Amino acid sequence: MTGEVLAFLGGDPGKIAIFEAYEGAVLSCGESAMRVTKTQISWGNPYLFAMLSHPRRAADRRAGALLATFGLHRRLDSPRILQAVEPYPGRWTHHLLLARPEEVDGEVAAWLAEAWAFAREKGRK
């Protein structure tokens, strides 16, 4: 883990554990590059397909949660999804609140794998 990632997470052990679980799921999808900015940690292949950021709600930030974001060609129908928007036709951006590393389960890993493949195909067109 880089110093940039630690700084972004504020050294919070809970956020670090969530990041490690999410990164593990992202890396299991295939080759990708991670980028850390002031507002998010993102992974691309070459297009962005997965991100982590701090939630906007103060209560969620205080609880140590992170907001996971990923893009798919379809809208997911799951109670776990906080918000789904279609910024472009055929491209859906999904937001999911992660409060514990265990929440990065097989379902989230499958969504990330689908997002990785979607971004990869988009890059080949």
BARO-277344 format. One record per residue (C-alpha): residue in one letter; x, y, z; residue number from 1. Coordinates in pm, 1 decimal, padded with zeros to 6 digits, always signed. Each point is the difference from the previous one (the first is absolute). Last residue first. Example, Ala and Ser with C-alpha at 12.3 -4.5 7.8 and 13.67 -1.06 7.14 Angstrom:
2
PT res        X        Y        Z   n
PT   S +01367.0 -00106.0 +00714.0   2
PT   A -00137.0 -00344.0 +00066.0   1
% end
This chain:
125
PT res        X        Y        Z   n
PT   K -01375.3 -00017.9 -02988.9 125
PT   R +00266.2 -00181.9 +00200.4 124
PT   G -00015.9 +00231.2 +00301.9 123
PT   K -00373.8 -00054.0 +00035.6 122
PT   E +00063.9 -00373.0 +00011.6 121
PT   R +00243.4 +00041.9 +00290.6 120
PT   A -00237.9 +00232.1 +00185.5 119
PT   F -00282.8 -00255.7 -00026.2 118
PT   A +00231.4 -00286.5 +00102.4 117
PT   W +00115.6 +00188.9 +00311.6 116
PT   A -00360.2 +00096.8 +00086.3 115
PT   E -00108.8 -00366.0 -00027.5 114
PT   A +00288.6 -00105.7 +00223.1 113
PT   L -00094.3 +00277.7 +00243.8 112
PT   W -00361.3 -00118.9 +00009.1 111
PT   A +00116.9 -00357.3 +00064.0 110
PT   A +00227.9 +00116.4 +00283.6 109
PT   V -00292.4 +00193.4 +00152.2 108
PT   E -00214.5 -00316.5 -00005.5 107
PT   G +00283.1 -00215.6 +00131.2 106
PT   D +00051.7 +00222.8 +00301.6 105
PT   V +00142.2 +00346.1 +00060.8 104
PT   E -00244.8 +00047.4 +00289.0 103
PT   E +00241.2 -00194.3 +00219.6 102
PT   P +00234.4 +00302.1 -00011.5 101
PT   R -00248.8 +00203.0 +00204.9 100
PT   A -00191.3 +00326.0 -00063.5  99
PT   L -00019.2 -00013.1 -00379.7  98
PT   L -00256.0 +00230.7 -00164.0  97
PT   L -00080.6 -00087.1 -00362.3  96
PT   H -00024.5 +00236.2 -00295.3  95
PT   H -00076.1 -00118.4 -00354.3  94
PT   T +00083.6 +00173.6 -00329.0  93
PT   W -00195.7 -00131.0 -00297.4  92
PT   R +00119.0 +00024.2 -00358.9  91
PT   G -00233.9 -00099.2 -00283.2  90
PT   P -00100.7 +00355.3 -00085.7  89
PT   Y +00229.1 +00240.0 +00183.8  88
PT   P -00016.4 +00133.5 +00357.6  87
PT   E -00235.9 -00284.9 +00100.0  86
PT   V -00031.3 +00024.2 +00376.6  85
PT   A -00019.5 -00263.0 +00272.1  84
PT   Q -00025.6 +00089.6 +00368.1  83
PT   L +00029.7 -00169.1 +00335.3  82
PT   I +00046.6 -00349.9 -00144.3  81
PT   R -00029.4 -00266.8 +00270.5  80
PT   P -00373.3 -00041.9 -00063.8  79
PT   S +00091.5 -00149.7 -00336.9  78
PT   D -00129.9 +00054.2 -00353.4  77
PT   L +00313.4 +00077.5 -00195.0  76
PT   R -00026.0 +00231.6 -00300.1  75
PT   R +00179.8 -00119.9 -00310.2  74
PT   H +00323.0 +00065.1 -00191.3  73
PT   L +00186.6 +00026.2 +00329.3  72
PT   G +00202.4 +00258.9 +00189.1  71
PT   F +00132.7 -00019.6 +00355.0  70
PT   T -00011.7 +00214.6 +00313.1  69
PT   A +00083.0 -00092.7 +00358.6  68
PT   L -00071.0 +00256.5 +00271.0  67
PT   L +00204.7 -00053.4 +00313.9  66
PT   A -00127.9 -00037.5 +00354.9  65
PT   G +00183.9 +00100.6 +00316.8  64
PT   A -00314.1 +00071.6 +00204.9  63
PT   R +00099.8 +00367.8 +00015.0  62
PT   R -00002.8 +00012.9 -00380.4  61
PT   D -00343.0 -00164.7 -00014.0  60
PT   A -00139.3 +00249.2 +00252.8  59
PT   A +00155.0 +00291.8 -00191.7  58
PT   R -00182.7 -00095.1 -00318.9  57
PT   R +00218.8 +00058.8 -00305.5  56
PT   P +00163.7 -00341.8 +00009.0  55
PT   H +00379.0 -00014.8 -00039.9  54
PT   S +00112.2 -00150.3 -00327.2  53
PT   L +00077.3 -00336.9 -00154.5  52
PT   M -00003.5 -00060.8 -00373.7  51
PT   A -00040.1 -00281.5 -00251.3  50
PT   F -00026.1 -00013.9 -00381.6  49
PT   L +00213.8 +00284.7 -00124.2  48
PT   Y +00106.3 -00042.2 -00362.4  47
PT   P +00347.0 -00145.7 -00075.3  46
PT   N -00038.9 -00258.0 +00173.8  45
PT   G -00081.8 +00233.0 +00287.9  44
PT   W +00001.7 +00011.1 +00379.1  43
PT   S -00092.3 +00299.7 +00212.9  42
PT   I +00074.7 +00142.4 +00344.1  41
PT   Q -00199.7 +00313.4 +00060.7  40
PT   T -00025.2 +00368.2 +00095.2  39
PT   K +00358.8 +00125.8 +00034.9  38
PT   T +00123.3 -00239.2 -00264.8  37
PT   V +00131.3 -00355.4 +00011.6  36
PT   R +00039.8 -00204.8 -00318.4  35
PT   M +00003.5 -00378.0 -00032.1  34
PT   A +00078.1 -00179.9 -00324.3  33
PT   S -00173.0 -00319.0 -00108.8  32
PT   E +00081.5 -00355.0 -00104.1  31
PT   G -00259.9 -00259.8 +00082.4  30
PT   C -00317.2 -00040.9 +00203.3  29
PT   S +00180.6 -00132.0 +00311.0  28
PT   L +00160.2 +00343.3 +00036.9  27
PT   V -00338.7 +00166.1 +00052.1  26
PT   A -00111.7 -00252.8 +00262.8  25
PT   G +00327.4 +00041.8 +00188.4  24
PT   E -00028.5 +00377.7 -00029.2  23
PT   Y -00344.5 -00014.6 +00157.1  22
PT   A +00118.2 -00215.3 +00291.9  21
PT   E +00310.8 +00214.7 +00053.0  20
PT   F -00203.2 +00321.9 -00017.0  19
PT   I -00252.7 -00129.6 +00254.2  18
PT   A +00282.5 -00099.5 +00236.2  17
PT   I +00168.3 +00340.0 -00042.8  16
PT   K -00331.8 +00171.4 +00068.3  15
PT   G -00032.9 -00189.2 +00327.3  14
PT   P +00362.7 +00065.3 +00098.9  13
PT   D -00034.0 +00378.5 -00059.1  12
PT   G +00339.2 +00131.2 -00117.4  11
PT   G -00177.1 +00298.1 -00155.2  10
PT   L -00123.0 -00215.5 -00288.6   9
PT   F +00138.6 +00245.6 -00257.2   8
PT   A +00324.9 +00024.8 +00195.1   7
PT   L +00037.3 -00377.5 +00010.1   6
PT   V -00069.5 -00019.3 -00373.6   5
PT   E +00257.3 +00268.7 -00077.9   4
PT   G +00253.1 -00169.5 +00227.4   3
PT   T -00029.6 -00308.9 -00213.6   2
PT   M -00138.7 -00335.9 +00099.8   1
% end
